[in-house]
Amino acid sequence: MTKPNIKVLGSGCTTCETLYNKVLAVAKEIEPTTEVEYSTDISKIVELGAMSSPVFAIDDKIITAGRMPDDEEIKTAILENSNI
């Protein structure tokens, strides 16, 4: 089983924290040992090539940027980008 490298990046605002909590909850529902990294380092957002935040990324591939995905979109992205 290959676990994906899941990240939420943002400025530390309420929206960014909400996205982190949503992604973490969905990831734990799929696989309880899954970890989700949360970063407020703006340079990491720039490195990924995102122009807005919050950013939801898996294995350094941007899934969403600048918007709040719903739980089903998060779940689909995690399942499609991992062997969980």
N, C-alpha and C positions, 0 to 999 in steps of 0.2 A: 504494500500500500504506500503510495507516494502522497505525502501531505503537501498541499500547496502552500506557498509563501503568501499569506493574505495580509494586506496592509490597508489601513485607512490613514490618509494624510490630510491635514488641515491646519487652520490657524489656531485651533484651540477654542473656537466658538461653540455655542450650544448646538448648532446644526452639525458640526463636525463630530462632537461627542455623541450626539444622537445616532449618527450614522455608524460610528464605531460600536455602540451598544447593540444596534440592530444586526450588524454583520457578525459580531461576536455571538449573539444569541442564535442566529441561524446556523452558523458554523458549528456551534456546540450541539445543536439539535441533530445535525448530520453526523458529526463525530465528536464525542465529548472531549477528546484530547487535542482537538484542533486549537492552534494559537492564532491570534490576530494581533499584529503589530499596529500601534497607534503612534503617529509622529506629528509633531507640530513644527518640524524643521522645513521651512519654506524651500530651502535648496533642494530637498528631496522631491518636492512637487515639481520644481523646474527640471530636475534631472529626468523625470518621467515624461516630460513634455506637456504636462497639463497646463492649461491657461486659467483654470479656475478651481476652486475647492468647494466642498470636500472631494477627495479623490478616493475611490475604491479600486484597488489594484490586486491582481493575483499574478504572482511570479513576474512582477514588474511590467505587467500588461494592464493598461488602464481599462477598467470595466465601465466605470462611470466617473464623470467629473462635473462639478458644479450643480449637481442635483441629488435628490434623495431617491434611490431605487426602492421598490417595494420588496417585501420579504421573498416573494416568488422569484423575482429577478436575481436577487442575491443568491438564493438557493440554486437556481439554474446555473449561474456563473460558477459557483464553487464546484458543483458536480461536473460541469463540462470541462473544468480546468484542473481536475485531479483524478486520482484513482481510488477515491474513498468509496 
